[in-house]
């Protein structure tokens, strides 16, 4: 199961409910996908097909969402 956390334009942010314990978020886009580790440090875990600009846009949006919700 992969519940969607939020959508922004062509980006979909989601997680797999029965995946590894290390906290992370998956991002899909028509051009590709990425996975960001959220702990212990924020880091790009993997990316396929997304440009550096798309990765930056996804991360900036996610950072805004977590800051506004108090998750950061």
C-alpha positions as CSV (number, residue, x, y, z in Angstrom):
1,X,0.0,0.0,0.0
2,X,1.4,3.4,-0.9
3,X,-0.7,6.3,0.5
4,X,-0.3,9.7,-1.1
5,X,0.8,12.3,1.4
6,X,0.4,15.3,-0.9
7,X,0.5,16.3,-4.6
8,X,2.0,19.4,-6.1
9,X,1.6,19.9,-9.8
10,X,3.0,16.8,-11.5
11,X,4.7,15.5,-8.3
12,X,3.2,12.9,-6.0
13,X,4.7,12.4,-2.6
14,X,4.0,9.1,-0.9
15,X,5.3,6.3,1.3
16,X,5.0,2.5,1.5
17,X,3.4,1.5,4.7
18,X,5.3,-1.8,5.1
19,X,8.8,-0.7,3.9
20,X,12.1,-0.3,5.7
21,X,12.2,1.5,9.1
22,X,14.4,4.4,8.1
23,X,12.1,7.4,7.5
24,X,11.9,8.5,3.9
25,X,9.5,9.9,1.2
26,X,9.0,8.7,-2.3
27,X,8.3,11.2,-5.1
28,X,7.0,10.4,-8.6
29,X,6.7,12.6,-11.6
30,X,5.9,11.7,-15.3
31,X,9.6,12.1,-16.0
32,X,10.8,9.8,-13.2
33,X,11.0,9.1,-9.5
34,X,13.1,9.7,-6.4
35,X,13.5,8.7,-2.8
36,X,14.7,11.1,-0.1
37,X,15.9,9.9,3.3
38,X,14.5,12.2,6.1
39,X,16.5,10.9,9.0
40,X,19.1,11.0,10.5
41,X,20.1,13.6,7.8
42,X,18.1,14.7,4.8
43,X,19.7,13.1,1.7
44,X,18.8,11.9,-1.7
45,X,18.6,8.1,-1.6
46,X,18.0,7.5,-5.3
47,X,16.7,9.2,-8.4
48,X,15.8,7.9,-11.9
49,X,14.8,10.2,-14.8
50,X,14.4,13.5,-12.8
51,X,16.6,16.5,-13.6
52,X,18.6,18.4,-10.9
53,X,16.0,21.2,-11.1
54,X,13.1,18.7,-10.6
55,X,14.8,17.2,-7.6
56,X,15.3,20.7,-6.2
57,X,11.7,21.7,-6.8
58,X,10.5,18.5,-5.2
59,X,12.7,19.0,-2.1
60,X,11.8,22.6,-1.7
61,X,8.1,21.8,-1.9
62,X,8.4,19.0,0.6
63,X,10.5,21.2,3.0
64,X,7.7,23.8,2.8
65,X,5.0,21.2,3.6
66,X,6.9,19.8,6.6
67,X,7.8,23.3,8.0
68,X,4.1,24.5,7.8
69,X,2.9,21.3,9.4
70,X,5.5,21.3,12.2
71,X,7.1,18.1,11.0
72,X,10.6,19.5,10.6
